[in-house]
Structure formats: C-alpha cells, structure tokens
Amino acid sequence: MALQRVLAVDDEPFNLEIIEEILEDLDFELKTAASGPECLEMLATFNPQVILLDVSMPKMNGYDVCRAIKSNPDTSHIVVMFVSARGSVEERMEGYAVGAEDYIVKPFGQGELTAKLTKLGQMLLEKDILEQQIEDATTTAFSAMATSSEMGQIVNYIESIGDINDVPTLATALINCMANFNLSCNVEFRVNNEQQHYATSGICSPIVLELFEILKSKGRLHEFTSRILVNYDYVSVLVLNMPEGDDEKHGRIRDHICFIVSVTEQQLLAILTRNELSQQQQNLNGAIAMINSKFKSLMTMLDNNRKQNEAVFRELQEQFERRIPTMGLDEDQELFIYNHVDSAIQKSVAREEALIQVKQAFSEIEADLAELSHKVDEH
C-alpha cells in the first residue's frame, strides 16, 4: 500500500505549521497532534502509516510514545520517524532501541523530509509485497524447529552453504537459518568495497543502515534491549528479537549467532575467492588463445619464407648448372663458383634446422601453458 496517511506530533505549533507547509503539495492525508497522549488517542480512528514524532515533549516524550506504539500489537506496524534538534549517535541508538525506523534532525529542508518520506513509502510497498512470502517462510521455519535441535539447525546450515556459489543466495540462507531460531534480522555484506543489504522483512530501514555504518568498526558485539549486532570483517548481522526473560537461552542463542556469522563470513570469502579464480582462469584462457594464434601466424610466416628460399636456391642452382659450362671458365673458376653456391645452400639448410628448433620451442611453450591452465582449473 502506498504512503497515504501521516501523523505529525509536536508540542510546538510552529513546528507543525512547517511540516504542514512542506507536505501540503504532496498526496498525503496529514493530521497533527500536540502531545504524546493526544497522538495515542488518535491512532484508533486515524490509523496513520507514518508518524513524525518529536522527541522533546513535556509529560510524555517521544521515546515513551514510541514504546507505547511498538508494544501494542494493533499499532506496532506503524512506521515512526523521530524529529529532534539533536542527532548524536546516542540519540539515534536510543531511537532505534525503542523501535523507530528513521530519524531526522531539525532544522530540515523540504527536500530532506520529502526524500525520507518517499523512502519510507517505498519500504511500506515492499513490505506489503513480501508479507505473504515472509509469512510462508516463517511457517516453514517454525515447522523445521519443531523437528530439529538448535545444533542440528546449525549443522544443516553449514552443510547447505558449502554448495552456494553466489552472494544473494548465501544471504537468503543466512536469513532462513536465523528464522529457524525464530529470529528476525538485518544483514550487511561488504563485498568489493560495496555494501549489500538483506533483511527478514525484505528491506533494511534507514536507521538500520546508519547503525551498520556507525558500528561496523566499533567492536565485535553490541547488545541493546532485545537487539544484538554482530560484526565481522565482511559480514554484520543485526538481530531484532533476542529471547527475553531467559538468560540461559539468551546467552546460548547469542553464541549461536556469533558462530553462524563467522561460518557465513568464511563461506562468503570462499565464494569471492572462487569468483576471482574463475575470472583469472578466463583471463588466462584468453591469453593462451591469443598466444597460440600469434604462434601459429609466426610459424606460418617462417614456413612460407623457408619455402620461398628453397625455391630461389633451387632456381639459382639450375641456372648455374645450365650456364656455367657455356661460359668458357677454367676449372678453378668453375670450382670457385660451385663452392660459393654450395655454401649458400648449406646456410639455407642451417636456417631450416633453426626453424625446426623454433617450432619445437613453441610447441614446448604451448604445452607448458596448457598444463598451467589445467592446474588453475583444478584449484
């Protein structure tokens, strides 16, 4: 469903006027609330898709309002974007910890707000498209959990990813593995200096992408409320719904997640290595084909030169055999000429032997290249 209904919540009327002015030309139904309690009262009748929620409000601040929205099954699906004059890492992490999907810092311009709302609208559309697929995948995951232990799921995952040869399929397998533990997650793969993102819901929210960027170099493990972020060099996984109320299970699942992410990174590196070797093999095969072509052209040219030399010397020898007896030369002169002709012919024969050696050397080089290509294929 496209984004149609937006609720703006702020205790300052001027701020609400600015939002109304920015959004007046957009195809949104916009309503406003001046406090947290008023916002919660309006949810049953208005049912907004996105709430622009001020953080600093008296009596009930934005964090408390967001907790109330996300803790209610009837309203937890509503997308919350915090609006605040402060944009520190701590502020953003607190916003994410209470369940917000995005964050915008005052003062903001029309372009920034409309761009964020457009992105959130696209996220809503993709969630609707993927909703049935997620439901089916979750049902399958729960069925698998009923018949298999946690370690069995991990072993099955390790065995299954060994045959995977592309990054998106590996990401899907990782998400499905997490689903087998009843975990929803976001995934970032860092491949060839680019970030690739995947999620149980089909798309990572903007605030999740910011957390990946901020925390990817800040240590291996981050835990906040029911969420846990595990970082490796090439893979980061953010789990959204760690088990609560059971410390032993929480710790066990946390250890499982760290191990699974580690194994996933090793398989990712194996995929990248195989892809690189495959590219090198293609490059080598192309170089071998080019060298073979040049060798054959060169050998053809040398062979043609040899045949032309043979024809020239044969014709020259025949001419001498016909003309010398008629030239009236004495025996020493005839012998001198014959010796020089014979010497030239012998030099031609020597060049032909050298050509044979060149052919043999080229054949050995060709065999060495073929053997090298075969060794690369084996690896």
DRENTOR-420001 format. One record per atom (N, C-alpha, C): x, y, z; residue in three letters. Coordinates in pm, whole numbers, plus 32768, in hexadecimal, padded with zeros to 4 digits. Last residue first. Layout:
<atoms>
XYZala/...
</atoms>
This chain:
<atoms>
908375DD7C6Ahis/9076762A7CE7his/8FF376777CEBhis/906775797B6Cglu/905C751D7BDDglu/904975667C61glu/9099765B7ACDasp/9013761F7ACEasp/8FFF75C77B49asp/91A976777AFAval/914F76E07B2Cval/90C176AB7B33val/920375937A73lys/921A759E7B03lys/91BE76077B3Flys/91BE75D0796Ahis/9180755E79ABhis/918F75657A43his/926776AA7938ser/91D776BD7935ser/918E764C797Dser/935D76227944leu/933E768C79A4leu/92A976A579ABleu/9345757C7862glu/9351753F78E6glu/933075A67953glu/933D763F7799ala/92CB75E577AAala/92CD75A47834ala/943C76AD77B7leu/93C6770077CFleu/934A76AA77E6leu/94DB75CF776Dasp/94E8760777F4asp/946E765C7817asp/949075B07660ala/9472754576BFala/94797578774Fala/94F776A175F8glu/9468768775F0glu/943F761A7654glu/960976727622ile/95C576E27667ile/952E76CC7669ile/962E759A7574glu/964575877603glu/960175F67654glu/95F876187480ser/95A475A874ABser/95B3758F7541ser/96CB76CE7474phe/96417700747Dphe/95E4769174ADphe/97A07618745Aala/9799766E74D0ala/970B76A474E3ala/976375AA735Fgln/9765755473D4gln/975A75A77454gln/9780768C72BElys/96FE764872C6lys/96F775F27343lys/989276B972E4val/9831771E7311val/97A776DF731Fval/98F875D67269gln/990E75E972F7gln/98AD764F7332gln/98AD760B7160ile/9877759371A3ile/988775A0723Aile/994976ED7134leu/98B876FA7132leu/987776837179leu/9A4776767134ala/9A2676D4719Fala/998E76E871A8ala/9A3075E77048glu/9A3E759D70C6glu/9A1C75F7713Dglu/9A2576C06F98glu/99B176686FA2glu/99B776167022glu/9B2477266FB8arg/9AB177776FE3arg/9A3577226FF0arg/9BB476536F45ala/9BC676726FD4ala/9B5376C67009ala/9B62766D6E3Cval/9B3C75F36E86val/9B49760C6F1Cval/9BDE77606E07ser/9B4C77586E01ser/9B1A76E06E4Eser/9CE9770F6E17lys/9CB477736E77lys/9C1C77726E7Alys/9CEF76676D39gln/9D03762F6DBFgln/9CD1768F6E2Cgln/9CD077216C6Cile/9C6876BB6C81ile/9C73767F6D0Dile/9DBE77AE6C85ala/9D4077F46C9Bala/9CCF77916CB7ala/9E7476E06C44ser/9E78771D6CCAser/9DF577656CEAser/9E3276B36B3Aasp/9E1C76486B9Basp/9E1C767F6C2Aasp/9E8577A46ACFval/9DF7777F6AC6val/9DD777146B2Eval/9F9877926B04his/9F4877FE6B40his/9EB377DF6B3Dhis/9FDD76AF6A69asn/9FF176AE6AFCasn/9F9D77196B41asn/9FA277066967tyr/9F55769669A1tyr/9F6376936A3Btyr/A06777CE694Aile/9FD777F06947ile/9F8577826988ile/A1527734695Dphe/A13A77A469B9phe/A0A577C769C1phe/A13776896885leu/A1387651690Cleu/A11A76BE6975leu/A14D773E67B0glu/A0D076F367C2glu/A0C776BC6851glu/A256779167DDgln/A1E677F167E7gln/A16177AB67FCgln/A2E476A467B0asp/A2EA76E56834asp/A27777486847asp/A2AB766A66A0glu/A27C760E670Aglu/A27D76516793glu/A242779565EFasp/A29C77256607asp/A26B76D76681asp/A11B77D8652Cleu/A16F77EB65A3leu/A1CE777765B1leu/A05A77EC6464gly/A0E777E46440gly/A14477FA64B5gly/9F4C77DD648Dmet/9F8B785F64A5met/A020785E6488met/9EC576F46486thr/9EC877426409thr/9F1577C46417thr/9EC376896586pro/9F0E7642651Bpro/9F1C7694649Bpro/9E19774D660Bile/9EAA77486623ile/9EF476FC65B5ile/9D07772C65C5arg/9D567798658Carg/9DED7785659Aarg/9C8F764E6645arg/9C7D766165B5arg/9CE476C2657Barg/9CDA7667674Eglu/9CF875E96709glu/9CE875F76671glu/9C7277646786phe/9D03774F6783phe/9D2776CF6736phe/9B5D7727677Bgln/9B977788671Dgln/9C3077776712gln/9B457675684Eglu/9B29764767C6glu/9B6776A46760glu/9B81771E6924gln/9BD776AB6909gln/9BC47679687Agln/9AAC77D16916leu/9B3378026904leu/9B93778F68E1leu/99D377286951glu/99D9776A68CEglu/9A67779B68B0glu/9A1B76E66A56arg/9A0C767C69F1arg/9A1576B86966arg/9A1777DD6AD3phe/9A9777956AC7phe/9A8E77266A5Ephe/990278196ABCval/996778736A84val/99EB782A6A6Fval/988A77456B45ala/986D77576AB7ala/98D777AF6A74ala/98EF776E6C46glu/990C76F16BFFglu/98F777026B69glu/987B78676C80asn/990E785B6C77asn/993577DD6C2Aasn/976D781D6C89gln/979A787D6C23gln/983178756C11gln/977077726D64lys/974C773D6CE1lys/977B779A6C71lys/97B6782A6E30arg/980C77B76E12arg/97EF77806D86arg/96DA78D46E2Basn/975F79096E07asn/97BF78986DE2asn/961778236E84asn/960C785C6DFDasn/969278946DCFasn/967577F86F87asp/966F77876F29asp/966677B86E9Aasp/965578F66FF6leu/96DA78BC6FEBleu/96DD78496F86leu/953B790F6FE5met/9592796E6F9Fmet/961E79346F8Bmet/94ED783E708Cthr/94C3783E7000thr/951C789B6FAEthr/95597893717Cmet/958C7819713Fmet/9565781170ACmet/94BC797A71A9leu/954C79867198leu/9586790A7154leu/93BD790871C2ser/93D7796A7157ser/946B7976713Cser/93E8786672A2lys/93C478297222lys/93DE788871ADlys/9420792A7366phe/948178C27345phe/9465788772BBphe/932D79B6736Alys/93A779FC733Blys/941379977316lys/928678EC73CDser/926A7929734Bser/92E6796D7312ser/92FE78BD74C4asn/92F878527460asn/92E1788A73D4asn/92CC79B7753Eile/9355798B7525ile/9359791E74BBile/91B179B3754Bmet/91F57A1C74FEmet/928479F174DBmet/918878D675F0ala/915078D57568ala/9196793D7511ala/9205793176D8ile/923978BB7693ile/920878B77603ile/915F7A09771Bala/91EC7A2276FAala/922879AC76AEala/906F7981774Fgly/907579E476E3gly/91047A0076B8gly/90BE78E87827asn/909478A477ACasn/909879037735asn/90F079B778DCleu/915E796178B0leu/913B791A782Fleu/8FED7A207900asn/90577A7678CAasn/90CB7A237893asn/8F70793E796Bgln/8F41797678ECgln/8FAC79CE78ACgln/900679297A56gln/900878BC79F4gln/8FDA78ED796Bgln/8FBE7A147AD8gln/90497A027AAFgln/905679947A46gln/8EB179D87B06gln/8ED37A487AAEgln/8F637A3D7A7Dgln/8ED379027BB5ser/8E8D78EC7B36ser/8EAC795B7AD3ser/8F5079817C87leu/8F99791C7C3Dleu/8F5879017BB6leu/8E797A267CD8glu/8EF67A637CA8glu/8F487A007C57glu/8DBE79647D25asn/8D9D79C17CB8asn/8E1B7A017C7Easn/8E4A78EE7DF7arg/8E29789F7D80arg/8E0778F97D0Aarg/8E5379CB7EA6thr/8ED079917E72thr/8EB579407DF4thr/8D4479F47EDBleu/8D907A5F7E99leu/8E127A297E5Eleu/8D0E78FF7F5Cile/8CC779247EE1ile/8D15798D7E94ile/8DB47916803Cala/8DC978A87FDDala/8D8678C67F57ala/8D4179F180BAleu/8DCA79FD8086leu/8DE8798F8022leu/8C4C797780FDleu/8C4E79ED80A6leu/8CD979FF8069leu/8CA578B581AEgln/8C6A788A812Egln/8C6678FE80CBgln/8CFD795C827Cgln/8D5C7902823Agln/8D2778D381B4gln/8C0A79D782C4glu/8C777A28828Bglu/8CDD79D08242glu/8B8078FB832Athr/8B4D793F82B2thr/8BBA79928271thr/8C1278C6840Fval/8C0F786283A4val/8BE278A28321val/8BD279B4849Eser/8C5D7992847Eser/8C63792F840Aser/8ABF799B84BAval/8AF47A0B846Cval/8B8579F08443val/8AB778B6855Dile/8A7978B384D8ile/8AB079238480ile/8B3579158645phe/8B6F78A785F9phe/8B3878A3856Bphe/8A8079DF8694cys/8B0D7A008679cys/8B4F79938624cys/8999794286BDile/899B79AB8656ile/8A2B79CD8631ile/89E1789E8795his/89BF78628713his/89CC78CA86A3his/89FE7961885Basp/8A737914882Fasp/8A5B78D387A8asp/88F079B0886Earg/89587A12884Aarg/89D579CB8816arg/887B78C588C7ile/885978F78840ile/88C0795C8812ile/88ED78BD89C8arg/890378508969arg/88E8787E88DAarg/888D79A98A40gly/891C79968A2Cgly/893B792A89C5gly/8776796E8A3Chis/87AA79E789FBhis/884079D789DDhis/8769788D8ADClys/874878828A4Elys/877F78F98A00lys/87B579018BD1glu/880078918B9Aglu/87E578828B04glu/86F579CC8BFDasp/878279F08BE8asp/87D2797F8BA8asp/85CD7A118BA3asp/861479938BB7asp/86A779AB8B97asp/85637B058B63gly/852C7AC08BD6gly/856E7A3B8BF4gly/856C7AF489FAglu/85717B3E8A77glu/85367AEA8AE7glu/86207AB988CCpro/85C67A888934pro/85DB7AD489B6pro/86367BC787DEmet/86777B648834met/86177B3788A2met/85E37C4A86E1asn/85897C158748asn/85CB7BA58798asn/86957CA0861Cleu/86357CFF8653leu/85EA7CCC86CDleu/87EA7C9D85CCval/87757C4C85F1val/87167CA48641val/88BA7CEF84D5leu/886E7D2F8540leu/87F07CDD8559leu/89F67C9D8462val/896C7C6E8471val/892E7CB384EAval/8AF27CC98370ser/8AB47CF983EBser/8A237CCB83ECser/8C1C7C6282D0val/8B8F7C4682EBval/8B667C86836Fval/8D277C8F82BEtyr/8CDA7C998243tyr/8C447C878258tyr/8D867C8783C8asp/8DC67CE08365asp/8D6D7CF782EBasp/8C627C8E849Ftyr/8CDE7C51846Ftyr/8D137CAA83FFtyr/8B867CD885A6asn/8BDB7D0C853Aasn/8C4F7CAE851Dasn/8A3F7CCB8613val/8ABC7C7F860Cval/8B097CAE8591val/89577D5586E9leu/899E7D6C866Cleu/8A247D248673leu/88197D1F8770ile/88A77D018778ile/88E47D1286EDile/86FF7D80883Aarg/87477D7A87BCarg/87DB7D5E87D3arg/86697DBF8912ser/86597D3888DBser/86A47D258859ser/87557E9D8991thr/86CE7E6689A6thr/86C67DD8896Ethr/88787E6288E7phe/88247EC98920phe/87947E97891Aphe/89C77E0188ACglu/89427DD788D9glu/88F77E508910glu/8AC47DB487CBhis/8A797E21880Ahis/89EF7DED882Fhis/8C037D368779leu/8B7D7D1987ABleu/8B417D9487EFleu/8CFC7D8E870Darg/8CBC7D1586DAarg/8C297D0A86FFarg/8D377EED86BAgly/8D3D7E76870Cgly/8CE77E0686D5gly/8D0C7FBD860Alys/8D0B7FDA8698lys/8D0C7F5E86F0lys/8CDF7FBC84FDser/8D6C7FBA8529ser/8D797FD185BFser/8BCD7FC484E4lys/8C157F5684A4lys/8CA77F4C84CFlys/8B2F80908549leu/8B64802D85A8leu/8BBB7FC28568leu/8ADD813A8479ile/8B1B817484F0ile/8B67810B8541ile/8A6E808D83BAglu/8ADD80E48395glu/8B2881168411glu/899F8011844Bphe/8A087FC1840Dphe/8A83801783F2phe/890780F9848Aleu/894880AC84F4leu/89B6805384BEleu/88AD8143838Aglu/8904819D83D5glu/894E81538445glu/880C8068834Eleu/8881808282FBleu/88E380DF8341leu/874880918411val/879B80198417val/881A802E83C5val/86CF817A83B6ile/871881808435ile/877181058449ile/8653812582C4pro/86C3818482C3pro/871381868345pro/861C7FBB82C6ser/85EF804582D9ser/866880A382DDser/86477EC781CEcys/867B7F038248cys/864C7F948252cys/85597DDB8156ile/85A17E598142ile/85CF7E8D81C9ile/84F27CE18199gly/85077D00810Dgly/85577D7E80F4gly/84E27C8E8299ser/846D7CD58265ser/847D7CFD81D3ser/85E17C2682B4thr/856F7BCB82C0thr/84F27C0B8283thr/86C37CB681C4ala/86777CB98241ala/86087C52823Eala/87F57D3E8142tyr/87887CDD813Btyr/87417CDF81C2tyr/88E17DF88083his/888A7DEC80F7his/88167D8D80DChis/8A317E34803Fgln/89B87DF3800Fgln/89617DD28087gln/8B207F287FFDgln/8ACB7EEC8063gln/8A4D7EB28021gln/8C677F097F68glu/8BDA7F2F7F60glu/8B8B7EE77FCDglu/8D667EA57F57asn/8D567F307F82asn/8CC77F637F6Fasn/8D307D947F1Fasn/8D717DEA7EBBasn/8D577E7E7ED7asn/8C387D85800Dval/8C757D3B7F9Fval/8CAE7D9F7F3Bval/8BA97D54812Farg/8C037DB880F3arg/8C5A7D70808Carg/8A5D7D1F8185phe/8AD57CE2814Dphe/8B287D52810Fphe/897F7D36828Eglu/89D27D858233glu/8A4B7D338209glu/88347CED82F1val/88B97CBB82CEval/88FF7D208273val/87467CCD83F7asn/87797D1A8386asn/880A7CF1836Fasn/864C7BE18470cys/86D07C20846Bcys/86E07C7883F0cys/859B7B1D855Bser/85967B7984E9ser/86187BC884E7ser/858F79CF85C5leu/85D37A5085CEleu/85BF7A9E854Dleu/855478C185E6asn/84EC79258602asn/852779B18614asn/861278228584phe/861C783D8614phe/85B578A6863Fphe/85D2782E847Casn/85C277AC84BFasn/85D177B78556asn/8626792C843Fala/85967915844Fala/857B788F8493ala/873578FE841Dmet/8708794C8490met/8673793784AAmet/8721786F832Ccys/875A782F83A2cys/872F78798421cys/86BC79368284asn/866978C182A1asn/869B7876831Casn/879C79DD8280ile/871D7A0F82B7ile/86C1799B82DAile/885479308202leu/886E79638289leu/87ED799382CBleu/87DC79098107ala/87F178968160ala/880878C381F0ala/87EA7A0F80A5thr/876879D080BBthr/8774795A8119thr/89027A298091ala/88B77A8180EBala/882D7A46810Aala/893679677FCCleu/896F79578051leu/892479AD80B6leu/88B479DD7EF4thr/8882795D7F27thr/88B879427FB2thr/89547AC67ED0pro/88C77AD17EF9pro/888F7A4E7F31pro/8A5A7A4D7E88val/8A457A977F04val/89B17AA27F2Bval/8A8878FB7E15asp/8A6D79897DFDasp/8A4179CB7E7Easp/8AA777ED7E48asn/8B10782F7DFAasn/8AF278C27DDAasn/8A7D76E87F31ile/8A4F776A7EFFile/8AC377B37EBCile/8ACA76037FADasp/8AB075F97F1Dasp/8A84767E7EE0asp/8ADD764580B9gly/8B57761B8073gly/8B4676147FDDgly/89EB7674812Aile/8A2C76E780EAile/8AAC76BF80A1ile/89A1757A8197ser/895A75AF8121ser/89A6761F80DDser/8A45754E8273glu/8A4A74F28202glu/8A0C752E8185glu/89F876258316ile/8A83761A82E9ile/8A8D75BF826File/88E775E28340tyr/890C765E82FDtyr/899A765682C5tyr/88FA74F283CBasn/88B674F58348asn/88DC757182F9asn/8977755484B2val/89BC74F2845Dval/897F74F083D1val/88A975FA8513ile/892B763384EFile/897875D58492ile/87E075408544gln/87C875AC84E4gln/884D75E984B5gln/885974A9860Agly/8838746B8589gly/882074D3851Egly/8862755E86D5met/88E075378697met/88C874F28612met/874B756A870Aglu/879675E086E2glu/881975BC869Dglu/869B744F8676ser/86D9749986E4ser/8723751286AEser/8564742285CFser/85F6742485CDser/862B74768640ser/8456744185B9thr/848C73BB85A3thr/852573B685A9thr/8416754A85DEala/83CE74E7862Dala/840C745D8623ala/84A575D28520met/84D275D785ABmet/8492756B85FFmet/840875A7843Dala/848D75698446ala/84C0756784D5ala/832C7644847Fser/831A75B4846Eser/839F756B8479ser/83A07740847Fphe/836D770A84FDphe/8359767484F3phe/83DD7757836Aala/8448775A83CFala/8419771D8453ala/82E0775482F3thr/833F76E882D5thr/83AD76E2833Fthr/82817844835Ethr/823C77C7837Athr/829877508363thr/833678F782EAthr/833278E8837Cthr/82EE786583A3thr/82F678DF81DCala/837C78B9820Aala/837F78A282A0ala/81EF794281DEasp/820978B781B7asp/8290788881E8asp/82227A498233glu/81CC79F38283glu/81E3795F8262glu/82BE7AA58162ile/82F77A9E81E8ile/82A57A408240ile/82057A9C8092gln/827D7A48808Bgln/82BC7A398115gln/81507B5B80EBgln/81257AD080E0gln/819D7A7280DAgln/81F87C4380E6glu/81B77C178161glu/818E7B83815Bglu/82667CBA800Aleu/82AC7C488043leu/82657C0A80BBleu/81B87D8B7FD3ile/81D17D267F6Cile/820C7CA87FA8ile/81CA7E1F80C0asp/814A7DE28099asp/815F7D728034asp/82D67E6F80B5lys/82A97E198122lys/82267DD48100lys/82D17F157FD8glu/831C7E977FCFglu/82F57E388041glu/82347FE8803Fleu/820A7F9C7FC8leu/824F7F157FC3leu/82D480418112leu/824E800B812Dleu/821C7FB780B8leu/83B3809E8083met/83C3803080E1met/833C7FF08101met/834081747FFEgln/837181027FB0gln/838380888009gln/8313821880DDgly/82A281E7808Egly/82C9816F8039gly/8418824D8129leu/83C481FF8183leu/834A81C8813Aleu/846282E8804Clys/84A882698066lys/8456821180C4lys/83B383BF806Cthr/83AD836E7FF2thr/83EF82E78008thr/840F8422815Eleu/838883EB8157leu/8376839580DAleu/850F847A810Clys/850384118172lys/847883D2816Flys/84C6853E8052ala/851684CB8028ala/850B8459808Cala/843D85F680F2thr/83F285AD808Athr/843F85338059thr/8515864C8196leu/84A0860A81D0leu/845485BA8167leu/85CA86BC80D8glu/85F4864F8132glu/857C86048168glu/853287838057gly/85688712800Bgly/858D869E8064gly/84F888398126gln/848C87F180E3gln/84C18775809Bgln/85E988138235gly/85AC885481C1gly/854087FE8183gly/85FB882F839Aphe/860687E3831Ephe/85BF882F82AEphe/86B7888684C0pro/864F88A5845Bpro/8665885583DCpro/86608736852Alys/863887C18511lys/86B58819850Dlys/869985FC8498val/86C9866184F5val/869886EB84CAval/85F284C4849Bile/8614853D8451ile/863285AC84B6ile/85E5836A847Atyr/860783D884D5tyr/86298450847Dtyr/8531822C847Casp/85858294843Fasp/8590830884A0asp/84AE816C8512glu/84E781438493glu/854181AD8453glu/84B5811D8674ala/84A281798604ala/84E681468586ala/84D68080875Dgly/848C804986ECgly/847880A58676gly/857A80BF882Aval/84EB80BD884Aval/8496809987D1val/867080B487ABala/865680558817ala/85C28050883Bala/866D818E86FFtyr/8660810886C6tyr/863B80A28732tyr/868B825A87BCgly/861582558766gly/860081CC872Bgly/878482198824glu/87108215887Cglu/868F820E882Bglu/881A8247873Emet/881381BF8772met/879E81B087D3met/87F6835C8726arg/87C4830486BCarg/87B7827586EFarg/887383B78811glu/87E783D787F7glu/87AB83778790glu/8979835A87E6glu/892B83288857glu/889783408843glu/89C683EE8707val/89BC835C86FBval/89668324876Bval/88F7851A86F1ser/896E84CF8717ser/8957843A8703ser/884485E786A8gly/885885748650gly/88D485238671gly/873D86BB8715arg/87BD867B8732arg/87CA85FD86DEarg/8643870786DBala/86AA876D86C4ala/8735873586DEala/857C86128630ser/85C3864586A6ser/862786AF867Dser/8495852685EAval/84BC85AD85C1val/84FB85EF863Bval/848683CF8589phe/849B843585EFphe/84C784B885AFphe/8396831984EFmet/8410836684D0met/841C83D48537met/82FF81E184EAval/831B8258853Bval/839D8298850Dval/81FC812A8458val/828681598449val/829781DB8495val/8134803584F2ile/813F80C084C5ile/81D280EA84C4ile/81217F3D8565his/81487F4384D8his/815F7FD284A7his/80BD7F5B8664ser/814E7F458656ser/817E7F4E85C6ser/7FB17F6F8698thr/7FF37FE6865Ethr/80877FD18643thr/7F5A7E828703asp/7F027EC486A1asp/7F467F3A865Casp/80167E3B87C2pro/800D7DED8745pro/7FB97E3186DApro/80D77F268861asn/804B7F048846asn/80427EB887C2asn/81DB7F728862ser/81B57F0688BDser/81257ED988AAser/81EB804A87B6lys/82287FCC878Clys/82037F5787E6lys/81658111884Bile/813680EB87C4ile/816A806087A0ile/820081248932ala/81728101893Cala/813C80D188B5ala/82F5817488C6arg/82EA80F4890Earg/825980C68915arg/82A9826F8861cys/82D082058804cys/82C9817C8848cys/827982F88950val/820C82E688F0val/822C82738891val/837882F789BFasp/830B82B28A04asp/8296829789A6asp/83FF839188FFtyr/842983078917tyr/83BA82B7895Atyr/8381848E8911gly/8370843C8899gly/839783AB88ADgly/82F484B58A61asn/834E84D589F1asn/833B8472897Easn/8200853D8B15met/821A84BD8AD2met/827384D98A58met/823A863C8BA1lys/81E885CF8BD7lys/820B85498B99lys/82A986EA8A74pro/828E86E08B04pro/823486698B24pro/8393866E8982met/830C869F89A1met/82F5868F8A37met/8479862588A7ser/847186758923ser/83E686B18932ser/843F859D87B2val/847A85588825val/846085A388A6val/8326858386D7asp/838885D8871Basp/83BD858D8795asp/82EB84B685CCleu/82DD84C0865Dleu/834D8513869Aleu/8226846584D2leu/829884BE84E7leu/829284EA8578leu/81B8832B847Aile/81AB839284DFile/822F83E084E5ile/810A82858377val/818882BE83A6val/816B832A840Dval/800482338365gln/806D81D5833Bgln/80F58201836Cgln/7EFD825F845Dpro/7F6682908401pro/7FC5822183DApro/7DE3824984C5asn/7E3581DA8492asn/7E9F820B842Fasn/7D0B82DC8530phe/7D50830B84B8phe/7DA5829E8476phe/7CA38250860Bthr/7C49828785A7thr/7C8F82AE8525thr/7D7C81F586A2ala/7D0D81998687ala/7CB481CB8617ala/7E2782D286C0leu/7E51825F866Fleu/7DDC82058649leu/7DE3839F8768met/7DBB83AB86DCmet/7DD4832C868Cmet/7E55835F885Cglu/7DC2835C8851glu/7D95835D87BFglu/7F62838B8828leu/7F3483028841leu/7E9D82F78835leu/7F5F84A7880Acys/7F8A8450879Ccys/7F5383C387AFcys/7F1984F88908glu/7EBE8514889Aglu/7EDF84BC8820glu/800084A28998pro/7F7D846589B1pro/7F19847D8940pro/80C88552891Bgly/80CC84C18912gly/80468480892Bgly/803E86738869ser/807A863088DCser/807B859988C5ser/7FBF86DB8791ala/8015873687DDala/805786F38854ala/7FA3865E8645ala/7F86864F86D3ala/7FEC86A08720ala/7F13865F84FBthr/7F768689855Dthr/7F44866F85EAthr/7F0685BD83B8lys/7EC685ED8433lys/7F34860B8498lys/7EF485A3825Dleu/7F4785C882CFleu/7EF085F78343leu/7EFB84DD8156glu/7E99850E81B6glu/7EE585268237glu/7FBF8533803Aphe/7FB384F480BCphe/7F3A852E8106phe/804185867F41asp/7FC2853D7F45asp/7FB784EC7FC6asp/80C286D27F7Aleu/80D186427F67leu/804B85FC7F7Cleu/80A987D77FBCasp/809F87B67F2Dasp/80AC87227F12asp/80D187D980D1glu/804D87FD809Cglu/803C87DA8009glu/81BC87A78153leu/81748734811Cleu/80F1875880D7leu/821B889E81AAile/8271884B8155ile/822087DF810Dile/814788F5824Aglu/816C894381D3glu/81BF88EE8173glu/814988378316glu/80D3884382C0glu/80F4888D8240glu/824588718385ile/822E87EE8347ile/81B687F482EAile/8212897683E5ile/827C895F8382ile/826588DB8339ile/81498943849Fglu/812B8996842Aglu/8193898183BCglu/81D788B4855Cleu/816D886F8511leu/814888BD8494leu/827A898185BDasn/82B7890E857Aasn/825188C18527asn/81BB8A258632phe/82098A5785C1phe/824989E48573phe/81588994870Cpro/810189A98695pro/815189D7861Cpro/81FF88A387B9glu/8212892C8787glu/81BE893F8709glu/81E1879A87EDasp/819F87F7884Aasp/81AF88898820asp/818C86B786ECasp/81ED87178721asp/81A38776877Casp/815D85D085F2val/814985E58683val/81B6864286B6val/80AC857784D4ala/811C85C48508ala/80FD85E88599ala/805884648411leu/803684AC848Cleu/80B384F284C0leu/7FE6840E82D1val/805784368324val/80228484839Cval/7F84833581D7arg/7F5983778253arg/7FD2838F82ADarg/7FF882C280F3gln/7F85831C80E3gln/7F69836F815Fgln/80D68203803Dleu/80CA825A80B1leu/805D82C18099leu/803D80DC7FAAala/808C81577FA3ala/807681AB801Fala/80557F898000met/800080008000met/8058807C8000met/
</atoms>
